[in-house]
Amino acid sequence: MTQVSAQVPGEKIALRIKDAVKMSGIGRTKLYSMIGSGKLRAVKVGGCRLILRTDLVAMLQNGAPL
């Protein structure tokens, strides 16, 4: 299986929920469910919840159950 680099120069290292939805193809409700269950890590900065790009890519590459 080919490894996909999660870090591309000039790209954000953290994604807002709406951007993680677009990037992954996973629905907003499912992403929040995965965050709530601990399957996907997210941090809250002010009023904004962010997902590290590396965490999202790792979760997708490892085939975490959706």
PDB file as gemmi writes it, atoms N, CA and C in Angstrom:
CRYST1    1.000    1.000    1.000  90.00  90.00  90.00 P 1                      
ATOM      1  N   MET A   1       0.838  -1.176   0.000  1.00  0.00           N  
ATOM      2  CA  MET A   1       0.000   0.000   0.000  1.00  0.00           C  
ATOM      3  C   MET A   1       0.884   1.240   0.000  1.00  0.00           C  
ATOM      4  N   THR A   2       0.580   2.211  -0.793  1.00  0.00           N  
ATOM      5  CA  THR A   2       1.349   3.433  -0.908  1.00  0.00           C  
ATOM      6  C   THR A   2       1.033   4.366   0.247  1.00  0.00           C  
ATOM      7  N   GLN A   3       2.066   4.906   0.859  1.00  0.00           N  
ATOM      8  CA  GLN A   3       1.874   5.864   1.939  1.00  0.00           C  
ATOM      9  C   GLN A   3       1.638   7.245   1.336  1.00  0.00           C  
ATOM     10  N   VAL A   4       0.655   7.954   1.868  1.00  0.00           N  
ATOM     11  CA  VAL A   4       0.347   9.307   1.422  1.00  0.00           C  
ATOM     12  C   VAL A   4       0.862  10.267   2.466  1.00  0.00           C  
ATOM     13  N   SER A   5       1.662  11.229   2.040  1.00  0.00           N  
ATOM     14  CA  SER A   5       2.191  12.213   2.981  1.00  0.00           C  
ATOM     15  C   SER A   5       1.079  13.156   3.403  1.00  0.00           C  
ATOM     16  N   ALA A   6       0.977  13.370   4.691  1.00  0.00           N  
ATOM     17  CA  ALA A   6      -0.047  14.266   5.212  1.00  0.00           C  
ATOM     18  C   ALA A   6       0.449  15.700   5.271  1.00  0.00           C  
ATOM     19  N   GLN A   7       1.734  15.917   5.054  1.00  0.00           N  
ATOM     20  CA  GLN A   7       2.280  17.252   5.130  1.00  0.00           C  
ATOM     21  C   GLN A   7       2.801  17.684   3.774  1.00  0.00           C  
ATOM     22  N   VAL A   8       2.118  18.651   3.207  1.00  0.00           N  
ATOM     23  CA  VAL A   8       2.511  19.223   1.933  1.00  0.00           C  
ATOM     24  C   VAL A   8       2.826  20.684   2.203  1.00  0.00           C  
ATOM     25  N   PRO A   9       3.981  21.163   1.761  1.00  0.00           N  
ATOM     26  CA  PRO A   9       4.330  22.561   2.020  1.00  0.00           C  
ATOM     27  C   PRO A   9       3.208  23.509   1.586  1.00  0.00           C  
ATOM     28  N   GLY A  10       2.879  24.439   2.461  1.00  0.00           N  
ATOM     29  CA  GLY A  10       1.850  25.422   2.143  1.00  0.00           C  
ATOM     30  C   GLY A  10       0.446  25.000   2.545  1.00  0.00           C  
ATOM     31  N   GLU A  11       0.257  23.760   2.951  1.00  0.00           N  
ATOM     32  CA  GLU A  11      -1.067  23.307   3.370  1.00  0.00           C  
ATOM     33  C   GLU A  11      -1.188  23.407   4.880  1.00  0.00           C  
ATOM     34  N   LYS A  12      -2.417  23.576   5.337  1.00  0.00           N  
ATOM     35  CA  LYS A  12      -2.681  23.691   6.766  1.00  0.00           C  
ATOM     36  C   LYS A  12      -2.367  22.379   7.469  1.00  0.00           C  
ATOM     37  N   ILE A  13      -1.862  22.472   8.697  1.00  0.00           N  
ATOM     38  CA  ILE A  13      -1.594  21.259   9.471  1.00  0.00           C  
ATOM     39  C   ILE A  13      -2.823  20.844  10.275  1.00  0.00           C  
ATOM     40  N   ALA A  14      -3.763  21.759  10.456  1.00  0.00           N  
ATOM     41  CA  ALA A  14      -4.999  21.447  11.169  1.00  0.00           C  
ATOM     42  C   ALA A  14      -6.184  21.880  10.312  1.00  0.00           C  
ATOM     43  N   LEU A  15      -7.247  21.108  10.394  1.00  0.00           N  
ATOM     44  CA  LEU A  15      -8.429  21.348   9.566  1.00  0.00           C  
ATOM     45  C   LEU A  15      -9.653  21.622  10.429  1.00  0.00           C  
ATOM     46  N   ARG A  16     -10.476  22.552  10.000  1.00  0.00           N  
ATOM     47  CA  ARG A  16     -11.780  22.729  10.622  1.00  0.00           C  
ATOM     48  C   ARG A  16     -12.646  21.547  10.201  1.00  0.00           C  
ATOM     49  N   ILE A  17     -13.721  21.331  10.918  1.00  0.00           N  
ATOM     50  CA  ILE A  17     -14.600  20.200  10.625  1.00  0.00           C  
ATOM     51  C   ILE A  17     -15.054  20.229   9.169  1.00  0.00           C  
ATOM     52  N   LYS A  18     -15.482  21.389   8.677  1.00  0.00           N  
ATOM     53  CA  LYS A  18     -15.985  21.467   7.288  1.00  0.00           C  
ATOM     54  C   LYS A  18     -14.896  21.079   6.281  1.00  0.00           C  
ATOM     55  N   ASP A  19     -13.646  21.425   6.575  1.00  0.00           N  
ATOM     56  CA  ASP A  19     -12.545  21.072   5.675  1.00  0.00           C  
ATOM     57  C   ASP A  19     -12.205  19.588   5.771  1.00  0.00           C  
ATOM     58  N   ALA A  20     -12.294  19.029   6.975  1.00  0.00           N  
ATOM     59  CA  ALA A  20     -12.050  17.591   7.155  1.00  0.00           C  
ATOM     60  C   ALA A  20     -13.119  16.778   6.438  1.00  0.00           C  
ATOM     61  N   VAL A  21     -14.354  17.277   6.439  1.00  0.00           N  
ATOM     62  CA  VAL A  21     -15.448  16.614   5.716  1.00  0.00           C  
ATOM     63  C   VAL A  21     -15.144  16.593   4.217  1.00  0.00           C  
ATOM     64  N   LYS A  22     -14.747  17.733   3.678  1.00  0.00           N  
ATOM     65  CA  LYS A  22     -14.429  17.822   2.243  1.00  0.00           C  
ATOM     66  C   LYS A  22     -13.251  16.931   1.886  1.00  0.00           C  
ATOM     67  N   MET A  23     -12.221  16.947   2.712  1.00  0.00           N  
ATOM     68  CA  MET A  23     -11.002  16.195   2.420  1.00  0.00           C  
ATOM     69  C   MET A  23     -11.227  14.689   2.500  1.00  0.00           C  
ATOM     70  N   SER A  24     -12.014  14.252   3.473  1.00  0.00           N  
ATOM     71  CA  SER A  24     -12.151  12.818   3.736  1.00  0.00           C  
ATOM     72  C   SER A  24     -13.343  12.168   3.047  1.00  0.00           C  
ATOM     73  N   GLY A  25     -14.389  12.946   2.809  1.00  0.00           N  
ATOM     74  CA  GLY A  25     -15.607  12.359   2.272  1.00  0.00           C  
ATOM     75  C   GLY A  25     -16.499  11.767   3.356  1.00  0.00           C  
ATOM     76  N   ILE A  26     -16.085  11.902   4.615  1.00  0.00           N  
ATOM     77  CA  ILE A  26     -16.882  11.430   5.743  1.00  0.00           C  
ATOM     78  C   ILE A  26     -17.831  12.554   6.139  1.00  0.00           C  
ATOM     79  N   GLY A  27     -19.043  12.201   6.474  1.00  0.00           N  
ATOM     80  CA  GLY A  27     -20.039  13.201   6.853  1.00  0.00           C  
ATOM     81  C   GLY A  27     -19.711  13.906   8.162  1.00  0.00           C  
ATOM     82  N   ARG A  28     -20.264  15.090   8.314  1.00  0.00           N  
ATOM     83  CA  ARG A  28     -20.034  15.925   9.488  1.00  0.00           C  
ATOM     84  C   ARG A  28     -20.472  15.214  10.770  1.00  0.00           C  
ATOM     85  N   THR A  29     -21.655  14.631  10.746  1.00  0.00           N  
ATOM     86  CA  THR A  29     -22.168  13.940  11.928  1.00  0.00           C  
ATOM     87  C   THR A  29     -21.273  12.767  12.298  1.00  0.00           C  
ATOM     88  N   LYS A  30     -20.798  12.025  11.305  1.00  0.00           N  
ATOM     89  CA  LYS A  30     -19.928  10.877  11.563  1.00  0.00           C  
ATOM     90  C   LYS A  30     -18.591  11.339  12.134  1.00  0.00           C  
ATOM     91  N   LEU A  31     -18.045  12.443  11.631  1.00  0.00           N  
ATOM     92  CA  LEU A  31     -16.789  12.956  12.182  1.00  0.00           C  
ATOM     93  C   LEU A  31     -16.960  13.321  13.648  1.00  0.00           C  
ATOM     94  N   TYR A  32     -18.047  14.017  13.986  1.00  0.00           N  
ATOM     95  CA  TYR A  32     -18.288  14.366  15.385  1.00  0.00           C  
ATOM     96  C   TYR A  32     -18.466  13.116  16.234  1.00  0.00           C  
ATOM     97  N   SER A  33     -19.104  12.094  15.686  1.00  0.00           N  
ATOM     98  CA  SER A  33     -19.284  10.834  16.398  1.00  0.00           C  
ATOM     99  C   SER A  33     -17.931  10.175  16.669  1.00  0.00           C  
ATOM    100  N   MET A  34     -17.057  10.190  15.683  1.00  0.00           N  
ATOM    101  CA  MET A  34     -15.729   9.601  15.836  1.00  0.00           C  
ATOM    102  C   MET A  34     -14.895  10.381  16.850  1.00  0.00           C  
ATOM    103  N   ILE A  35     -15.052  11.696  16.872  1.00  0.00           N  
ATOM    104  CA  ILE A  35     -14.354  12.522  17.855  1.00  0.00           C  
ATOM    105  C   ILE A  35     -14.881  12.188  19.256  1.00  0.00           C  
ATOM    106  N   GLY A  36     -16.195  12.107  19.385  1.00  0.00           N  
ATOM    107  CA  GLY A  36     -16.807  11.812  20.673  1.00  0.00           C  
ATOM    108  C   GLY A  36     -16.432  10.449  21.231  1.00  0.00           C  
ATOM    109  N   SER A  37     -16.248   9.471  20.338  1.00  0.00           N  
ATOM    110  CA  SER A  37     -15.910   8.118  20.777  1.00  0.00           C  
ATOM    111  C   SER A  37     -14.403   7.912  20.957  1.00  0.00           C  
ATOM    112  N   GLY A  38     -13.609   8.931  20.609  1.00  0.00           N  
ATOM    113  CA  GLY A  38     -12.165   8.834  20.775  1.00  0.00           C  
ATOM    114  C   GLY A  38     -11.440   8.196  19.596  1.00  0.00           C  
ATOM    115  N   LYS A  39     -12.144   7.889  18.506  1.00  0.00           N  
ATOM    116  CA  LYS A  39     -11.504   7.291  17.331  1.00  0.00           C  
ATOM    117  C   LYS A  39     -10.728   8.316  16.517  1.00  0.00           C  
ATOM    118  N   LEU A  40     -11.072   9.587  16.710  1.00  0.00           N  
ATOM    119  CA  LEU A  40     -10.396  10.674  16.004  1.00  0.00           C  
ATOM    120  C   LEU A  40     -10.165  11.798  17.001  1.00  0.00           C  
ATOM    121  N   ARG A  41      -8.932  12.256  17.081  1.00  0.00           N  
ATOM    122  CA  ARG A  41      -8.575  13.303  18.034  1.00  0.00           C  
ATOM    123  C   ARG A  41      -8.873  14.674  17.440  1.00  0.00           C  
ATOM    124  N   ALA A  42      -9.379  15.570  18.267  1.00  0.00           N  
ATOM    125  CA  ALA A  42      -9.624  16.950  17.858  1.00  0.00           C  
ATOM    126  C   ALA A  42      -9.301  17.857  19.039  1.00  0.00           C  
ATOM    127  N   VAL A  43      -8.929  19.086  18.732  1.00  0.00           N  
ATOM    128  CA  VAL A  43      -8.663  20.076  19.763  1.00  0.00           C  
ATOM    129  C   VAL A  43      -9.580  21.269  19.546  1.00  0.00           C  
ATOM    130  N   LYS A  44      -9.928  21.926  20.628  1.00  0.00           N  
ATOM    131  CA  LYS A  44     -10.764  23.103  20.518  1.00  0.00           C  
ATOM    132  C   LYS A  44      -9.908  24.326  20.805  1.00  0.00           C  
ATOM    133  N   VAL A  45      -9.878  25.241  19.869  1.00  0.00           N  
ATOM    134  CA  VAL A  45      -9.132  26.483  20.008  1.00  0.00           C  
ATOM    135  C   VAL A  45     -10.148  27.605  19.910  1.00  0.00           C  
ATOM    136  N   GLY A  46     -10.383  28.271  21.038  1.00  0.00           N  
ATOM    137  CA  GLY A  46     -11.455  29.267  21.062  1.00  0.00           C  
ATOM    138  C   GLY A  46     -12.772  28.555  20.793  1.00  0.00           C  
ATOM    139  N   GLY A  47     -13.519  29.015  19.815  1.00  0.00           N  
ATOM    140  CA  GLY A  47     -14.780  28.381  19.452  1.00  0.00           C  
ATOM    141  C   GLY A  47     -14.651  27.443  18.272  1.00  0.00           C  
ATOM    142  N   CYS A  48     -13.424  27.132  17.886  1.00  0.00           N  
ATOM    143  CA  CYS A  48     -13.182  26.342  16.677  1.00  0.00           C  
ATOM    144  C   CYS A  48     -12.594  24.973  17.032  1.00  0.00           C  
ATOM    145  N   ARG A  49     -13.203  23.930  16.506  1.00  0.00           N  
ATOM    146  CA  ARG A  49     -12.677  22.575  16.716  1.00  0.00           C  
ATOM    147  C   ARG A  49     -11.792  22.233  15.514  1.00  0.00           C  
ATOM    148  N   LEU A  50     -10.565  21.772  15.813  1.00  0.00           N  
ATOM    149  CA  LEU A  50      -9.604  21.457  14.755  1.00  0.00           C  
ATOM    150  C   LEU A  50      -9.162  19.999  14.833  1.00  0.00           C  
ATOM    151  N   ILE A  51      -8.957  19.408  13.660  1.00  0.00           N  
ATOM    152  CA  ILE A  51      -8.435  18.053  13.546  1.00  0.00           C  
ATOM    153  C   ILE A  51      -7.084  18.161  12.847  1.00  0.00           C  
ATOM    154  N   LEU A  52      -6.063  17.563  13.437  1.00  0.00           N  
ATOM    155  CA  LEU A  52      -4.761  17.563  12.777  1.00  0.00           C  
ATOM    156  C   LEU A  52      -4.853  16.744  11.491  1.00  0.00           C  
ATOM    157  N   ARG A  53      -4.302  17.284  10.429  1.00  0.00           N  
ATOM    158  CA  ARG A  53      -4.320  16.596   9.132  1.00  0.00           C  
ATOM    159  C   ARG A  53      -3.691  15.205   9.251  1.00  0.00           C  
ATOM    160  N   THR A  54      -2.601  15.105  10.003  1.00  0.00           N  
ATOM    161  CA  THR A  54      -1.927  13.814  10.155  1.00  0.00           C  
ATOM    162  C   THR A  54      -2.822  12.791  10.851  1.00  0.00           C  
ATOM    163  N   ASP A  55      -3.623  13.239  11.836  1.00  0.00           N  
ATOM    164  CA  ASP A  55      -4.542  12.330  12.527  1.00  0.00           C  
ATOM    165  C   ASP A  55      -5.634  11.838  11.582  1.00  0.00           C  
ATOM    166  N   LEU A  56      -6.170  12.733  10.765  1.00  0.00           N  
ATOM    167  CA  LEU A  56      -7.218  12.351   9.816  1.00  0.00           C  
ATOM    168  C   LEU A  56      -6.691  11.359   8.788  1.00  0.00           C  
ATOM    169  N   VAL A  57      -5.511  11.650   8.235  1.00  0.00           N  
ATOM    170  CA  VAL A  57      -4.914  10.747   7.233  1.00  0.00           C  
ATOM    171  C   VAL A  57      -4.588   9.395   7.858  1.00  0.00           C  
ATOM    172  N   ALA A  58      -4.030   9.407   9.057  1.00  0.00           N  
ATOM    173  CA  ALA A  58      -3.689   8.144   9.741  1.00  0.00           C  
ATOM    174  C   ALA A  58      -4.937   7.317   9.992  1.00  0.00           C  
ATOM    175  N   MET A  59      -6.006   7.947  10.428  1.00  0.00           N  
ATOM    176  CA  MET A  59      -7.252   7.236  10.682  1.00  0.00           C  
ATOM    177  C   MET A  59      -7.778   6.595   9.393  1.00  0.00           C  
ATOM    178  N   LEU A  60      -7.703   7.320   8.312  1.00  0.00           N  
ATOM    179  CA  LEU A  60      -8.177   6.794   7.028  1.00  0.00           C  
ATOM    180  C   LEU A  60      -7.266   5.674   6.509  1.00  0.00           C  
ATOM    181  N   GLN A  61      -5.956   5.818   6.672  1.00  0.00           N  
ATOM    182  CA  GLN A  61      -5.020   4.804   6.197  1.00  0.00           C  
ATOM    183  C   GLN A  61      -5.105   3.517   7.011  1.00  0.00           C  
ATOM    184  N   ASN A  62      -5.383   3.644   8.299  1.00  0.00           N  
ATOM    185  CA  ASN A  62      -5.457   2.485   9.165  1.00  0.00           C  
ATOM    186  C   ASN A  62      -6.810   1.777   9.091  1.00  0.00           C  
ATOM    187  N   GLY A  63      -7.726   2.339   8.331  1.00  0.00           N  
ATOM    188  CA  GLY A  63      -9.016   1.699   8.141  1.00  0.00           C  
ATOM    189  C   GLY A  63      -9.855   1.635   9.400  1.00  0.00           C  
ATOM    190  N   ALA A  64      -9.846   2.722  10.165  1.00  0.00           N  
ATOM    191  CA  ALA A  64     -10.680   2.761  11.364  1.00  0.00           C  
ATOM    192  C   ALA A  64     -12.126   2.535  10.980  1.00  0.00           C  
ATOM    193  N   PRO A  65     -12.857   1.753  11.753  1.00  0.00           N  
ATOM    194  CA  PRO A  65     -14.252   1.471  11.426  1.00  0.00           C  
ATOM    195  C   PRO A  65     -15.085   2.747  11.426  1.00  0.00           C  
ATOM    196  N   LEU A  66     -15.875   2.904  10.384  1.00  0.00           N  
ATOM    197  CA  LEU A  66     -16.743   4.060  10.272  1.00  0.00           C  
ATOM    198  C   LEU A  66     -18.114   3.664  10.740  1.00  0.00           C  
TER     199      LEU A  66                                                      
END                                                                             
